[in-house]
Amino acid sequence: MNIEPKVLVTVGNSKNPGGIANFYKTIYLNQYYQIKYFYLYLDKESENNILSTSFRLISKYLSFYTIIKEYDIAQINTSLKIKALLRDVVFLLISKMRGKKVIIFWHGWENSIEDRLLKSIFIRFFFRYTYGNVNGYIVLGDIFKYKLMRMGVKNQNFVLIPPVIPPDNNFDLKEKNNKIKTFNILFLSRIEKEKGIYIVLKAFKHLIKQHQDMNLFLNIVGEGKEKSSIKYFIKNNKISNVKIFGFVDTNKKNEILKKSHLLFFPTHYPEGLPAVILESMYYGLPIISSVNAAIPEWIENEKNGYLLESVNYRDFIPYLENIILNRSLFLKMSENNYKKVRKYCNTERITNKIFTLHKEVFNKNMPKQSFNSE
């Protein structure tokens, strides 16, 4: 008899623009009878008050303690960040206390926390006997598997799952690339220095000065603490052809992606695998980004983009020009990205990998999977 294990999945704010909440809204696992989402924060709740946040968390822990008894597995989503680790370890311990199996989905990573963990015997002991002692792991790239093993995780129960990209059956790549009248460069992320926004602006200023005949435009999509500052920076430096959209909903975001031709995202923020990389690949955008987290597992120099370790805007300019001025290279990269994401990031494939993981954990026989396993 094939028994479907019942799984309780912790999820953040269901209206949060981005992050793991978007992953679960897109993949919609809770449409299946055996899966339930456990939201850590209700949409109306605020985290402005420490006291109210503490009471809310205690309430969530008590609720989780009651609900988890009806499930076989807890799938806990967390990041290697202090706040997330301390919050989510309680859900982990409650699950173990109730005799449930635990899967940890790592979706964010701070290298500084990893360094502290490796240097501290106490922190390493805590990690190994909590997060390092569960039944399975979901990670966004091979790099995180090897990092976790280095940090003391002994079992090999890893499944690699990228962000899922919803299908867009109305998109035609050839039609898009045959109608390029303006070349639109895209920055889509939180507007923060660590995400590379000033690198983007400085490089774009150089490009439009050197290639005035190219009809280049820069679209900035997102909110963030640097939004007001970049408006001043753009005005003060007299950078033309820049449009700031702010936060947009999914439909508007996809419209912008369809009209964009290159993603410029030189992030040095502690990423996992930024969904914008794969979203842009889905719509055929070559990628110029950084050697950061799991990004190099998707972007190969000369094949579908360029990755640099530099934070100097001048170093990015030759690679931007290479794609913008070389149409055959642009078309090759565009098509490679279009095909790759459709093969590996579709909802059905990723859902099947997650369900296989659930069943194997439930039956104590974990698979060894990779992005390229069918």
N, C-alpha and C positions, 0 to 999 in steps of 0.2 A: 504493500500500500504506500502510495507516494504522499507523504504528509508535508504540507507547506508550513514551514516555521513561521510563527507570529513574531513580528519585529516592531519594536518601538524605536523611532528615529528622533533624536533631538535636533531641532531646527531653530534658527534665530528668528528675528523679526520678519514676519511674512511680507511686510511692505518695505523692507530694506532694499534700496537700489544697489544691487550687486551682491557679491559674496555667495556663501553657501546657500542662503535662502533662495536666491535666483536659480541655483542648480536644482533644488527640490521643487520649485514651482514649475520649472521647465520639464523635468522628467516625470513629475506627477505620480510618484510611487504610491501615494495614499489613495489612489483610485482602486488599488487592489485590496481585497478584503483583509489580507493578512498583514498589511502595513498600516501603521498609524504614526502621524507626525505629532511630536510633543514640542510645542512652541515654548521657547524659553522666555519670550517677551510678547505680551499682547500688543496689538497695533497701537492702542491708545496710551500705552505705558511710556514713561520717560525715565531716563537714567540720570537726571540732573541732581537728584537728592540722594546722598549716600545712604541715609537711614532708610528711606523708602525702598531703595534698591536692595538693601540687605533683607528687609522684611519680605520683599517680593521673591528674592532668591530662596529664602527659607520656605516660603509657601510653595514654590516650584519643587523644591526637594521633597517636601511632604507629599505633594500630589504625585510626583514621580514614584515615590516609594509605594504608594497605593496602586498606581496603574500598572507598574512593571510586573506585578505578580501574574497578570493575565498573559504575559508574553514570554517567548522563548529566548529572544536575543535583544539586547540593547545596542543600537548603532549610534554611537556618540560622536558628534562632529566637533572637532576642536582645532586649535592652532598651537604651534610652539611659541606661545606668547604668555607672559606671566599671568595676566588676568584670565585668559581662557583656560590655562592649565589648572589654576586654583579653583575656578568655577566648576569645570567639568570633571575633575577628579572625584567630586562628591557623587555625581551621577554614576561614575564608574564603580565606586565603592558600594553604593546602594545596590547596584545591579549584582555585584558579586555577593553581597550580603543576602540577597534574595535568591541566590543560586542560579543566576542567569548568565548566559554566555555574552561576551562583549566584543563588538567590532569597533575599532577606532578609525574614523575618517579624518586624516590630516589634510587641512586645506589652507594653511598659512604657516609661515616659517620665518623666525627671526634668528639669524646666524649668531647674534650676540648671546641669545639664550642657550643655543647649542654649545657655544664656547664655555659659558659659565657652568653648564651641566657637566661637560667633560673634565673641567678643572676641579669641581667640587665633589668630594667623596659623598657628602651628605645628600646633595641634590641628585647625584647619580644613583644612589641607593633608593631614594624616594621614587625616581623615575622607573627604575628597573622593576620595582615591586608594585607599581601601579600601571602606568601606561605601557611598560615593557612586559607586562604579564597578562595579556588578554588573548582572545581566541583568533583574532584576525585583524588585518589592517587594510584600509583603502588609502592609496597614495596617488598623487597626481603625476608622479614621474619616478623613474629608476633612481634618480639622485636621492630622493627621500627614503627609499628603501635602504640604500647603502648608509645614509646618515643614521637611520634608526638602528641598524645593525651595529654601527660603530658606537652608538650610545648604549649598547647593552641588550638590545632586543635579540633573543635567541632563536625564536621560531621563524620559519620561512613562510608564514601564512600571509602573503602580500597579494593584493590584486591592484593593478594599475588602471585607473579610470580617469580619463580627461573630462573636462566640462562638456556637457551635452549641448549641441546646437540645434534649435528647432528648425524643421524643414521649411524652405521657402520655395514652393513649386513654381512661382511666377518669375523667378530670377533667371535671366539668360546671360551668361558670361560673355559670349561672343558678341551679342548685341551691345552690351555695355562697352566692351573694349573697342568696338568699331565706331563708337560715337563720342570719342573724347574730344571735347572742345576746350575745356579747361582741365588742368591737371590738379586734382584736389588731394592735398595731403591731410591726413587725419591724425589728431591726438584725441583719444577717447579714454578717459580715466578720471579719478579724482585729481583736482588741480592742486598739486603739491610739488614742492621743489624736488623731493626724492623720486617722484614719478618722471622727472626729466623735462618738465614744462619749459624751463628757461633754456635748456639745451635746444629744444625744439624752436623756440622763438628766435634765438640768436642765429641758428642755422638757417631758418627760413628768411630772416632779414638779409643774410648773405645771398641766398638763392635768388630772391626777387631782384636784388641789385645787379647780380651778374647775368641773369637770364630774363631780362625784361620782355623778351619776345615769346616767352613760354606760356604766359597766361596762367601762372601758378597761384593757387589759393590754399590757405590753411584753415581748417575747421577744427575748433576746440570744443569738445563735448564733455560736460561733467561739471560738478560743483567741487568746492574745496576751499581751504583756508587761504590759498594764494589767488583766488579769483579777482579780488579787488586790486591786488598788487600787479597782476599781469595786465590788467586794463591800463594801469598807469604806465607800466613798462612799454606796452605797445604804443601808447600815445607819445610818451617821452622819446622813444626811439624812432618814431615816425614809420612804424611797420605797417604797410598797406596790405590789403587782400586777406585780412584775418577776420573770421567770424566766430564769436563765442556763443554757443547755443545754451550753455548751462545744462541742467538736468533735463533729460528727455525720456519719454516712455519707450517701450520696446518697439512699437510701430515706427515712431519717428527715428529711433536709433537705426533701425534696419533701412529706412529710406536714405539716411545719411551714408550708411555703409555702401549701399548700392551705387551712390554717386561719387564715392571716394575711390582713389586709385593707389594709395600707398599709406600704410600705417607707420607712423614715426613715434615710437614709444621707448625712449632710452631710459628705462626705469632702473634705479638702483635702490628701490624700496624692497623690504623683505617679502618677496612674493612667494606664492606656491606655483600655480600655473595660471596666469591672468587670462580670464575668459576672453578678453578683447583680442588676444592673439589669435585664438581659434575662430572667433566671430569674424574677424577681418579676413582670415584665410578662407572662410566659407564663401565670402563674397569676392574672392579672387584678388585680394590686396597683397602685394609683396610686403614683407615685414622688415623694418629696420628697428632693431631693439638692442638689448644688452645681454651679455653672458650672465644670466641671473636665474637661479632656481631651476625649474624644469623647462624653461624656454628653449635651451639648446637641444632638447630632445625632439623639438618640432621644427626648428629653423636651421637650415644648412646653408652656409655661405655659398653664394653663386647659384644655388638651386631654387630657393624660394624666399631669399632675403639675405640680410647681413646682420651679424651680431658683433658688437664691440664691447670691450671692457673699459673703454675710456668714458670720462665724464666731461671731456673737452669738446665743445660743439664743433670745432674746426675738424676734428677727426671724422665726424659723420658726413661732412659735406661731400667728399669724393664718392661715397657710396650712394648718397641721395642722387647725385648727378648721374651716376652710372645707370641707375634705374630710370630716371626721368628722361635722359637723353638717348637711351638705347632701347628702342621699341621692341626689338626681338627678345632682348633679355627680360624686359617688362612682361611681355606676353607669356614667355616660358614660365617665369615665376608665378604669374597670375594663375595660369592653368594648373601648375603643380599644387598650389595651395588649395584651389577649388576642388581638385580630385581627392587630395589627402584627407581633408576634413570630412568630406562626405563619406569616405570609407570608414573612418575610425570614430567619428563623433556623433553618429546618429542615435536617436533615442532607443530604438529597439535593441541595438547591439549593446549599449551600455546598461540598459535595464536587465538584459539577459545575464550580463556579467555579475551584476549585483545580486540577482536572484540565485545564480550558481554559487556565489560566495555564501549567501544565507544558508542554502541547503547543505553545503559542504561543512560549514561551521557547525550546523545543527547535527550533522552526522559524524563529526570529528574527523573529517578527511578533507583537508584543505587543498585546493588546486594551486598550481603555480602558473599564473597567467601573465601576459604582457600586453602592451598595446597592439602588438601585431598578431596575437593569437586570435583565431577565428572562433 
